[in-house]
Amino acid sequence: MPGAKKEVLGRLEANLKALPGITPLLRERGLEGALEALMEGLDFQRTDLSALGYPQNEIPARFRCRCTREKALEALVFFTPEEREEMIVKDGGAEVVCHWCGEVYRFSPEEIRTLVA
């Protein structure tokens, strides 16, 4: 954190060490509660979000993966042409699974052969 005072960094580090772990903390206290625990002792003040149009004073968090079929196909370029050809011969194509959302993309031999490099 460029420009942060040593005291602030020390307090953040101490707060992190005292936490049971991020996942249990998020389950127990939610995102804002986790932030409050991390910022304890640092004069953290929540913003009044109702003034910004959020009547319940919170912004709903949503997960949205940005994977696409095109990005999945581009990931295959990291395999050598020989490896890609082996996928075609052995498996009849290729399958790419997004590790974030679990979306499965299947590619035909023709699609794989369009890749350069």
C-alpha positions in Angstrom: 0.0 0.0 0.0 2.1 2.9 -1.3 2.0 5.9 1.0 0.5 4.1 4.0 1.9 4.9 7.4 3.8 2.1 9.2 1.4 2.2 12.0 -1.6 1.6 9.7 0.2 -1.3 8.0 1.1 -2.7 11.4 -2.4 -2.6 12.5 -3.7 -4.2 9.3 -1.2 -7.0 9.7 -2.1 -7.5 13.3 -5.8 -7.6 12.4 -5.2 -10.1 9.6 -3.2 -12.4 12.0 -6.0 -12.3 14.5 -8.7 -13.3 12.0 -9.7 -17.0 11.8 -9.3 -16.9 8.0 -11.2 -15.0 5.3 -13.7 -17.7 4.4 -15.0 -18.4 8.0 -15.1 -14.6 8.6 -17.1 -14.0 5.4 -19.5 -16.8 6.4 -19.9 -15.5 9.9 -20.0 -11.7 9.3 -20.5 -11.1 5.6 -18.4 -8.9 3.4 -18.9 -5.7 5.3 -18.4 -7.4 8.7 -15.1 -8.8 7.4 -14.1 -5.4 6.3 -15.0 -3.9 9.7 -12.9 -6.7 11.4 -9.9 -6.0 9.1 -10.2 -2.2 9.7 -10.7 -2.5 13.5 -8.7 0.3 15.3 -8.2 2.4 12.1 -11.2 4.7 12.4 -13.1 3.0 9.7 -16.5 4.6 9.0 -19.1 3.0 6.7 -20.4 5.2 3.9 -24.2 6.0 4.1 -25.2 4.2 0.9 -28.8 5.1 1.3 -27.9 8.6 0.2 -26.5 7.0 -3.0 -29.8 5.3 -3.9 -29.4 2.0 -1.9 -32.3 2.1 0.5 -31.1 -0.8 2.6 -27.7 0.9 3.0 -25.9 -1.9 1.2 -24.8 -2.7 -2.4 -25.8 -6.2 -3.4 -22.8 -8.2 -4.4 -23.1 -10.4 -7.5 -20.7 -12.8 -9.1 -20.4 -12.8 -12.8 -17.8 -14.7 -14.6 -16.3 -13.1 -17.7 -15.4 -16.3 -19.5 -16.4 -16.6 -23.1 -16.2 -19.3 -25.7 -13.6 -17.1 -27.6 -11.4 -16.8 -24.5 -11.6 -20.6 -23.9 -10.6 -21.3 -27.5 -7.7 -18.9 -27.2 -6.5 -20.7 -24.1 -5.8 -23.7 -26.4 -3.1 -21.7 -28.2 -0.8 -22.4 -25.3 -0.6 -26.1 -26.4 1.8 -26.9 -29.2 0.3 -27.7 -32.6 1.3 -31.3 -32.0 -0.6 -31.4 -28.6 -3.7 -29.9 -30.2 -3.6 -32.5 -33.0 -3.3 -35.2 -30.4 -6.4 -33.8 -28.7 -8.2 -34.1 -32.0 -7.0 -37.6 -32.8 -7.4 -39.0 -29.2 -10.6 -37.1 -28.0 -12.2 -35.9 -31.2 -11.8 -32.3 -30.2 -11.1 -30.4 -26.9 -12.9 -29.4 -23.8 -12.1 -26.3 -21.7 -13.6 -25.9 -18.3 -13.7 -22.4 -16.7 -12.2 -22.8 -13.2 -14.2 -19.8 -11.9 -17.8 -20.7 -12.9 -17.5 -24.3 -14.2 -18.8 -23.5 -17.7 -17.8 -26.2 -20.2 -16.7 -25.3 -23.7 -16.3 -28.1 -26.3 -14.4 -27.4 -29.5 -14.5 -29.4 -32.8 -11.4 -30.4 -34.7 -12.1 -27.6 -37.2 -12.2 -25.0 -34.5 -9.0 -26.2 -33.0 -7.2 -26.2 -36.4 -8.0 -22.5 -36.8 -5.6 -21.6 -34.1 -2.2 -20.2 -35.1 1.0 -20.9 -33.2 
